Amino acid sequence: MKTLKKEVLEWIITIAAAGAFAFVINIFGGLAIVEGPSMLPTLHDGDVLVRGSYLTKEPQYGDVIAFNTDMTHPWKIYRMLGVKKALVKRVIGLPGDQVRVADGLVYVNEIQLQEDYLNEGMTDGEIDTVVPEDHLFVLGDNRLNSNDSRGSVGFVNMKSVIGKVNYRIYPFDAIQKIK
């Protein structure tokens, strides 16, 4: 039978190793969970995603990113811990870009985007704006049902980006690289 001292030491080592592992994973990436229909048809409610950190480059046009918001998290345990809600959206505009939405189409610097990933094939609203320095303009793929840069999310500060979504790993029958 193990001595109490040896057992406590094993627990401390196990907890420290798990903490170190979690720390490394969060530096180089992590997981994100899709909540709601805003990224249909690309991503679905409940999809579990693997994201990689932007350590050596910045977000690019078309990247699907996860980012922190000031919104209250819907899960009680996270609210109790003070964790805010993270969202998953697609990068449409980079700092300095002019983004215009008109007649159901999106233009970046007066070039119409070809968006074959859209759920309904159109974007509602009328917008003509310039993306501020150190910010992004993001949209969901389900433009008729997405809270994004057209609404209360507004421009996304680059500091709030927690990574690029690379893979869907759940549900298991839908594992794939995200394009």
N, C-alpha and C positions, 0 to 999 in steps of 0.2 A: 504494500500500500504506500502510495506517495505521501510524502510529508506535506503538511499544509503550506509550508514555505515554498516548496518546489512547485506545487500546484498553482499558487498565486503568481509565481514568476512566469510559469507557462502562459497563464491568462494575460499577464501584462505584455509578454512578447507577442502573443497572438493579436491582441488589440492594437498594439503599436504597428505591427506589420500590416494589418488591415487598414489602419489610418494612413500609413505611408503609401500603400497601394492606391487608395482612394484619392490621395493628394496628387500623385503622379498622373492618374487617369484624368483628373479634372484640369490639370495643367495642359495636357496634350489632347484633351477631348472630354467626352462624357456622353451621357444619354439625354435625350429630350423626348417628351411625350406630346403627341398632337392631341389637342382638346378642341372639339368642335369641327364644323364642316368647312372652315375657311380655306383649306388647301386642297379641296376636292378638285379634280380627280387624282391629282398627284399623290396626296397623302390623305389618310382617313382618320376619323376620330378614334383614339386609342392606339394608333401606330406608335411603336417604340423605335426611336432613331438613334443612330450613332453619329455624333458630331465631332469634328476635329477643330482644334483651336487655330486661329490665325496668328501663328507665331512669326512667320517669315514673309507673309504677304497680307494684302488687304482684301476685303470683299470685292467681288467682281459682278458685272451684270449677269443676271440670271441665277446667281447662287441662291440656294435655299438656306437661310440662316436661322439660328435660334438667338434670341436676345431677351434681356431682362427689361421689365417695364415697372412702372409704379403702381400697376393694378393690383388689387387685393387677390391673393391666391384663393381659388375655390375650395381647396382641401383644408379642413380645419387644422390638422397637425402642422401644416406649413404656415398657416396664419398665426398659430400659437408661437411658432419659432421666428416669426417676422419675415418669412420668405415671401417675396413678391412673385407675381405670375410671370413666366417666360412665354414668349410667343414664337411661332415658326412662320416665316413669310419669305417671299422671293424678292431679291434686290432688283429694283427697276432703275433707280437713279443714284448716281454717285455725287460727291461734293462738286458743286458748280454746275451741274446739269440743269437744264430747263426741262421740266416734266409737264406735259399737257395732256389732259384727258378731254376729248371732245367727240360727240357723236358715237360713243361706244368704243372708241379707239384710243390707244395710248401712244404718245409721241415723246421721244427723248431727244432733245436738241433738234427738234423738227423732223426726226426720222421716225416713221411709224414702226412700232414693234410688231414682229411676226410672232404671235403667242399661241402656238398650237397646243399648249398645255392647259389652256383655260377650260373651265367647266361649262360655261354658257357661251363662250366665244365673244363676249363683249364686256366692257367695263362701264359701270354706271357712274354718273356724276360729271361735273364740269370743273376742271382744275387747270390752272396755269401758274406754275410756281418754279422757283429756283431752289435747288437743294443747298442748304447752308454748309459751310466748311465743317469738316469732321462729323457729318451726318449722312444718312442714307434715306432714300425714299423706297418704301417696301409695300408690296401688295400681296394679298392672298390670291391663289389661283381660282378660287370661287368668288369672283368679283361682286356677285350679287348678294353675297352673304359673308363678308369679311370685314373685320375691324382692323384697319391698316393705316397707312399714311394719309389716306383721304379723310380719316375720321379722328377719333380721340387718341389714337396711337401717335399720330403726327410723324415728324421726322425722327429717325432712330439715331441716337448718338452712337458713334463708333465705339465709345468706351463701354456701352451696354451690350455689344455683340459678344456672345459667349461661344460662338463657333459656327462653322459651316456644316450643314447636314450632309453626310456622306452616304449612309446606308439605312435602310429600314430593316430591322432585325426581328420585328414582331408585328403582325402575326407571322408565324413560321412559314405558312404557305405563300407569303408575299414578300419574302426576303429579296431585296434588290438594291443595286446602287442607285442613288438619286441623281438624276440628270438636271 
